[in-house]
């Protein structure tokens, strides 16, 4: 696959506040602007100039129980708690990719509108040249994810950073604007890691919930507290917390999901 060359960006330092961290699944739209109770310190600086992303770095390996166990020990939570989040965000297929090098995404126009000005983009200028930004036909692009990617790529052609911010990514549906909370050095690295492997997506999630101080809610299985901060204040109307509890119960019954470290649960 060809390497993608990102256009140079003139970036000014802008501090932004929280938006929706995650969607309830990849087939529905997000609540848009939610989770304002958590400050997100994502910055529009540090974007690499002339960054080359090598999409041939994609790794097809699926997450294994060993992957879940390793990250669970690191966080001090049960693997079943992490798997519960995956099931709610990625669905029962538990996959992070739609196609090789193309993670599952949920494009959100409200997020686009929120960050356009901060990225120095006047969207109205592109109504005719990039109509997919506002909508893409599932029939034309063959699938829902095909249409989502058509929208993302149209916006990314206008502004790389805004394109990455536009969507919720991978198995855990984390907003691209949260790249710093995920431990990435910039938005480009966030995109590269999300596009490389499911294990990278898992590690980004682990960084995110550590930075956002959400680990304690997974430790104590306080599903409502976790859901309200991860999915937004309308989580209850979607039964997000009850579905998390149900998914956790399913995976915790499996002997293979037991944490192997005696001091991992505190």
N, C-alpha and C positions, 0 to 999 in steps of 0.2 A: 504494500500500500504506500502511496506517496506521503511524504512528509508534509505537514501543514505549516506554512510560514505565517506567523501572526504579524500584522502590520504594526509599526511603531506607534506607541500611544503616548500622548502628552497627558501626564497624570498629576493632579493636584491633591494635596492632603485633605481628605474629607473624612470626618468621623461620622459613622452612621449608627443608628440604633436598631433595635431588634425587629425582626419580621417573623413570619411563620417559619419554623424550623423544619417541619415535616408534614407530609400529607398522610391521610389515612390509607391511601393506596394509590397505585399509579394509574388507575383508570378513571379517577375523579379529580376535579379541580380542588385546589386548596382553599382554605378559608381566606387566603390572601394575607392581610396584615393582622397578625395575631402574635401572641407571646411577647407583648411589649413589656412584661414584667422582668424580662431578662435582658440585660444590656449586652449588645453584641458589638465588640470592638473591631469589627472588620474595617479595614482602611483601604482607600483607593490608591495608596502609594505602593511602592515596591513591585509594580507590574514589570515583568521582564521585557526588555526591548529586543525586537527581532528574535523572540523565542521560537525555537523549532521543537515541535512536539512529534516524536516518532511513534506513530500509531502501530508500528510493527512490534512494539514492546508488549502488546496485549498478551495476557496469559489466560488460557482457557480453563485452567484448573478451578474446579468448584471448591467452595469452602468445605473443609472436613471437620470432624468432631475435634481433632487435634487443634485446629485453628481456633474454634470456639473455646476450647479448654484453656489455651494459652492466653487469650485475651481476657477470659473470665478471671483467671488467676491474677493477671496484672491489675484488673479493676477491683478485685475482691468481691465479685458477684457470682451468682450461679450461671453456668452456661445456658440453662433453660430460660433465664431472664433475657439474655441477648437474643436467643432464638425466637422468643416471643415477639420482640420488636421487629425482627426480620419478617416474621409471618404476617404481621399487620401491615407493614410498609411495602413489602415486595410480593405478598400473596403466598399461597401455599406452594407455589413452584419454587420459592426460595431462591430466586436467581437475580443477579445484579445486572445482567446484560440483555439487550434486545438483539444485538448482532455483535460480531467480533469487534472490539474496540469501541462499541457504542453502548454505554450504560443506559439502563432504564431512566427516563426523565419524565418529569411532569412540568410542562411549560406553564407559567403563570403570568398572564398579562397584567395583573394588578402589580406584581413585583416589577415588571418591566416599566410600567408607568412611574412607579415610585423612584426607581434608580436612574431613569433616563436623564433627568436634569443633572443629577450628581455626576453622571458620566459625560456630561456635555453633549448629549444627543437630542436633537429636535426631531422626534419621531414623525411628525406630520410631513416632513420632507420626503419620506420614503414610502408613502402610501401607494404610489404607482410602481415604483421600481422594485419594492420588496413587499408585495401584498401578503405574503405568507406570515409576516410578523403578526398580523391580526387574525389569521385563520388559515388553515390548510385542510384540504379535503382528505378524509380517511380513504375514500374511494380512489382518489388520484394517487395517493402515496402508498396504498396497499394495506395499511394497518394503522391502528391508533398511534403506535410508536413511530411509524414512518412519518405520520403527519406531525407529531410532536418534534421530531428531529428536523423536519423541513422548516418549521417555525424557528427553532433554535438556530439553525444554520443561516437562515435569512437574516436574523438579528445579529448574529456573530459577524456576518459579512459587513454590517454597518458599524458595529463596535464590538470588538472581541470581549472586553470586560463585561459590558452589559449583557452580551449573549450568555456568558457563563453565569452571571447573576440571575438570569431569567428563569432558571429551572431548578427543580429539586431532583437530586441525583442518587442513582444507584439503589442498593438494597435497603438503605436507611432513609432515603429521600431527604437529604440534607440540602438546604438552600445554598447555591453557589456563593452568595454574599457572605456566608459563614466560613470562608476559606481559612481565615486566621485562627478561628476557634478550633479548626480541624488540624492545626499544626502545619499547614502548608506555608511556604514562604511567600506565595502570591497566588492570584486567581489562576494563572496558567498552570502552576504545579498542582493545584487542586484538581483542575480539569484532567491533567495528565494522569494523576493517580487514580481518579475515579474511572478513567478509561482503560487502565492497565489490568486490574484484576479485582476479583471479589475480596481477596485478602487485603488489598489496599483499601477497599471500601470499608471493611471491618475496622482496620486500624484508624482510618479517618473518623469513624463513628466513635471509637474509644477515646480519641483525642478530644472530640467534640463534647462528649458528655462529661469528661473530666474538666475541661475548660468552663463548661456551663454549670458545673456543680450539680449534675443530675445523677451521679453515681449512687449517692446515698438513697435515692428513691428506688433504684433497682435492687440495692442491697436489702432494703426493708420490704420490698414488694409493695410499696405504696403507689399503686398503679394510677390512682387519681392525680396525685401530685406530679408524677412523672408525665402523665398524659397532658395535664394542663400547661406544662412548661415546654414539652416537646411538640405537641400538636395544636395547642392554642386553647383559649377559653371556651370554645364551642365543642370541645372534645366529648363532653357527656352526651350531647345530642346525637352523636354518631356511635355512642357506646364504645369509644376507643379504649377506655380503661377496663371495661368488662371483657372486651375481646382480648386485651393483653393478659388479663388474669386467666382467661380460658386457655389461651395459647401456652402460657407458662405452665399451667397444670398439666397440659398434654406432654410437654417436653420434660417436665420434672419427674414424670412417671417412668421415663426411660432411664434405665440404669446407666446407660452410657453417658448421660449428661451430668453425672455427679462430679463436683469439683474435686480434683485430686490433691490439692494442697490443703493441709490441715489448718493453715492460718489464713486462708483466702477469704473466709467469711467472717466479718467482724461485726 
